[in-house]
Amino acid sequence: MLSEINGLSRHFTADTLRAHLLRRSARADNGCLIVRGYGRQRGVHQKVAGRAWAHIAAYAVFVGGYDPALEIHHDCGVPDCIEPTHLRQVSRADNCRARTQRPQCRNGHDREVEPATGRLRRVCRICNREAQKRWRERQAAQVAEARTSYGRHGS
């Protein structure tokens, strides 16, 4: 069963993998079991136990009956959730059909509807504005630092 999981370290047994996943996860307020995998980004699919996706490994050890031809779908919509009751196997077509755009960005701002397409904008304007402001501040600091260092070397 575990040998069918792509990228999973072969040193894991079902019991040790179950313990490893539970040790690296925490319960959220919404009932999700959020795993802390490799990498710093929150809200994305996490890799644990070798190079295996955490939600696939969790489905295999907690639910069982993993079929590598099917995809694991999160009913809760949280990609780093490994709660067994939130995971189910579906075909690729069903998984694509179930995808919807969230009405809020990852920082909680309401998304606007793009007038040309009638769909939600991919990029939140508020987050984009704040990111641009931070970039301009970093650029200004670099320019100021370069000017002062140039002035010191010229003396």
C-alpha positions as CSV (number, residue, x, y, z in Angstrom):
1,M,0.0,0.0,0.0
2,L,2.7,2.6,1.0
3,S,4.9,1.5,-1.9
4,E,2.3,3.1,-4.3
5,I,2.8,6.5,-2.9
6,N,5.2,8.5,-5.1
7,G,8.3,9.9,-3.3
8,L,7.6,8.3,0.0
9,S,10.6,7.3,2.0
10,R,10.8,3.5,2.0
11,H,11.8,3.4,5.7
12,F,8.2,4.3,6.8
13,T,5.7,1.7,7.9
14,A,2.0,2.6,8.2
15,D,2.3,3.1,12.0
16,T,5.5,5.2,11.8
17,L,4.1,7.3,9.0
18,R,0.8,7.9,10.9
19,A,2.8,9.0,14.0
20,H,5.0,11.2,11.9
21,L,2.0,13.0,10.3
22,L,0.3,13.5,13.6
23,R,3.5,14.8,15.2
24,R,3.9,17.4,12.4
25,S,0.2,18.6,12.4
26,A,-2.0,20.8,14.5
27,R,-5.8,21.1,14.7
28,A,-7.3,24.4,13.4
29,D,-10.4,26.1,14.6
30,N,-12.3,25.0,11.5
31,G,-11.7,21.3,12.1
32,C,-8.8,20.9,9.7
33,L,-5.7,19.0,10.7
34,I,-3.0,21.3,9.3
35,V,0.4,19.7,8.5
36,R,3.7,21.5,8.7
37,G,5.7,20.1,5.9
38,Y,8.9,21.2,4.1
39,G,8.9,24.9,3.1
40,R,7.7,28.0,4.7
41,Q,4.6,28.7,2.7
42,R,1.3,28.1,4.4
43,G,-1.8,27.3,2.5
44,V,-0.1,25.1,-0.2
45,H,0.2,21.4,-0.6
46,Q,2.9,20.2,1.8
47,K,5.5,17.5,1.4
48,V,6.5,15.3,4.3
49,A,8.1,11.9,4.8
50,G,10.5,12.0,1.9
51,R,9.2,13.8,-1.1
52,A,5.6,12.6,-0.8
53,W,2.6,14.9,-0.6
54,A,1.2,14.9,2.9
55,H,-2.5,14.7,1.9
56,I,-1.8,11.6,-0.2
57,A,0.2,9.9,2.6
58,A,-2.5,10.8,5.1
59,Y,-5.2,9.3,2.9
60,A,-3.2,6.1,2.5
61,V,-2.5,5.6,6.2
62,F,-5.7,7.0,7.8
63,V,-8.4,6.0,5.2
64,G,-6.7,3.3,3.2
65,G,-7.5,1.9,-0.2
66,Y,-5.3,4.5,-2.0
67,D,-5.5,4.2,-5.8
68,P,-2.6,6.1,-7.5
69,A,-4.8,6.5,-10.7
70,L,-7.1,8.8,-8.8
71,E,-6.5,12.2,-7.2
72,I,-7.1,13.1,-3.6
73,H,-9.6,15.9,-3.2
74,H,-9.9,18.2,-0.2
75,D,-13.6,18.8,0.7
76,C,-12.6,21.6,3.0
77,G,-10.6,23.4,0.2
78,V,-7.5,23.8,2.4
79,P,-4.5,22.3,0.5
80,D,-2.4,21.6,3.6
81,C,-5.2,19.8,5.5
82,I,-4.7,16.1,6.2
83,E,-7.9,15.5,8.2
84,P,-9.1,12.1,7.0
85,T,-12.8,13.1,6.9
86,H,-11.9,16.0,4.6
87,L,-10.1,13.8,2.0
88,R,-11.6,11.6,-0.7
89,Q,-10.5,10.1,-4.0
90,V,-11.9,11.4,-7.2
91,S,-11.0,11.2,-10.9
92,R,-9.0,14.1,-12.4
93,A,-12.1,15.4,-14.2
94,D,-14.1,15.5,-11.0
95,N,-11.3,17.2,-9.2
96,C,-11.1,19.9,-11.8
97,R,-14.8,20.4,-11.8
98,A,-14.9,20.8,-8.1
99,R,-12.3,23.6,-8.1
100,T,-13.8,27.1,-7.5
101,Q,-12.2,30.4,-6.9
102,R,-12.4,31.5,-3.3
103,P,-14.2,34.8,-2.7
104,Q,-11.4,36.1,-0.5
105,C,-7.6,36.2,-1.1
106,R,-5.3,34.4,1.3
107,N,-5.1,37.5,3.5
108,G,-8.9,37.7,3.8
109,H,-9.6,40.6,1.5
110,D,-12.8,40.3,-0.7
111,R,-11.9,39.7,-4.3
112,E,-13.4,41.9,-7.1
113,V,-15.2,40.7,-10.2
114,E,-13.2,41.3,-13.4
115,P,-15.7,43.2,-15.7
116,A,-14.3,41.7,-18.9
117,T,-14.7,38.0,-17.9
118,G,-17.3,38.1,-15.1
119,R,-14.9,36.0,-12.9
120,L,-13.1,36.9,-9.7
121,R,-9.8,38.6,-10.2
122,R,-6.8,36.4,-9.7
123,V,-4.8,39.0,-7.9
124,C,-6.2,41.0,-5.0
125,R,-5.8,44.7,-5.6
126,I,-5.2,45.5,-1.9
127,C,-2.5,42.8,-1.5
128,N,-0.9,43.9,-4.8
129,R,-0.9,47.6,-3.8
130,E,0.8,46.6,-0.4
131,A,3.4,44.4,-2.2
132,Q,4.2,47.2,-4.6
133,K,4.6,49.6,-1.7
134,R,7.0,47.3,0.1
135,W,9.0,46.8,-3.2
136,R,9.2,50.6,-3.7
137,E,10.4,51.0,-0.1
138,R,13.1,48.3,-0.6
139,Q,14.2,49.9,-3.9
140,A,14.4,53.4,-2.3
141,A,16.5,52.0,0.6
142,Q,18.9,50.3,-1.8
143,V,19.3,53.5,-3.8
144,A,19.9,55.5,-0.7
145,E,22.4,53.0,0.5
146,A,24.2,53.0,-2.8
147,R,24.3,56.8,-2.8
148,T,25.8,57.0,0.6
149,S,28.4,54.3,-0.1
150,Y,29.3,56.0,-3.4
151,G,29.8,59.3,-1.5
152,R,32.1,57.6,1.1
153,H,34.3,56.0,-1.6
154,G,34.6,59.3,-3.4
155,S,36.1,61.2,-0.4
